Amino acid sequence: MEAAIIMAGARRAYVRLVFDGVDISRDVEKDIISLRYIDNEEYEADDLQIVLQDRDDRWLKKWLDDALIAQLNTEAKKTKGLAIKAEIICTDWSKPGDTLKLDCGEFALDEITADGPPARITIKASALPDRNGIKTTERSQSWENYKLSGIGGEIARRSGLGFIFDSRFDPMFDRKEQNEQTDISFLQKICSDAGYSLKISHGKVIIFDQAKYDNLQSVATITMGEGSYTRYNLRTGRRGADYTKCIVKYFDPRSGRVIEGEHKSEEYDEEKDNNRLLLVTNQQVKTNAEATRLAEKLLRLHNKFEKRAKITLPGNPSLFASEGIDLKGFGAFDGRYIITKSVHSVGGSGYKTDIELRKTL
């Protein structure tokens, strides 16, 4: 029997936990207070947090010592550390006999804390383990004649992670300097500069073109007042949201010419004076077409948080970061959104999913 959370009626959600290859679901069944899985769209690794009650000091005085010893032993063997796998399983969810599963992935132990009263143990883990210094070791390295996928793939491989590059266009760099930077901070910087998104999930480094995901079919529609959600919050903020045009200019010292491209938003009006220009002159491009593609990506990057939403729903294991959601009946906030963060929480109050959204451009 796994650690179970009984829901209304016959519906039930429970978690399955595997620590360092050992299924401990039975061990935590009576002690688990909550499990929280955070699935991020970009720049942050997925996170896992497990809270256990410890009234009899079983976890503090026995398991905690064993876990720390196991962690030290695995590090001494230069392996990836204490691995935690988690899965949320929902039975009789949408109808009798219907089983849904959310594979949260594999995580590396970050921190174990004990507090009280009442006595509790909190386990925190990240999908971005510090394998071979990807998070903490600062390096200096010159990357010459590399494509973005090549840099990402090499960093992923030397960190023991898989790699996915999901874009039809793969920019080539004559030279990139990694100056006393960790691998992950360096990769985040060059992805952001090139207008790409970076995600670490399920043991993989993923670089993707956000525009591609913005155009995929939505996985769900949320309509005002229909009862599919329990709470919503809508907001709009500037954060560069009023850029209407981006121009990319780059002086190529080898050819002695200026390479240029531009992209305009739908709000751009040639006849008005309230247009706001984003000018980029420090990004290397090889052709006018490449400059135009970069201008489009950077305008999207700066404007993507114009309209945002947070919605709480009954647990839904099919809602992931980067998926599309349509909002209807919310007035000026109607339209298509992308999930930037999906938080799945299982606890004493049941299973719920909180999603954060950004409006597509």
Secondary structure, 3 states (H helix, E strand, C coil): CCEEEECCCCCEEEEEEEECCEECHHHHCCCEEEEEEEEECCCCECEEEEEEECCCCHHHHHHHHHHHHHHHHHHHCCCCCCEEEEEEEEECCCCCCCEEEEEEEEEEEEEEEEECCCCEEEEEEECCCCHHHCCCCEEEEEEEEEEHHHHHHHHHHHCCCEEEEECCCCCEEEEEEEEEEEHHHHHHHHHHHCCCEEEEECCEEEEECHHHHHCCCCCEEEECCCCCCCEEEEEECCCCCCCCEEEEEEEECCCCEEEEEEEECCCCCCCCCCCCEEEECCCCCCCHHHHHHHHHHHHHHHHCCCEEEEEEEECCCCCCCCCEEEEECCHHHCEEEEEEEEEEEEECCEEEEEEEEEECC
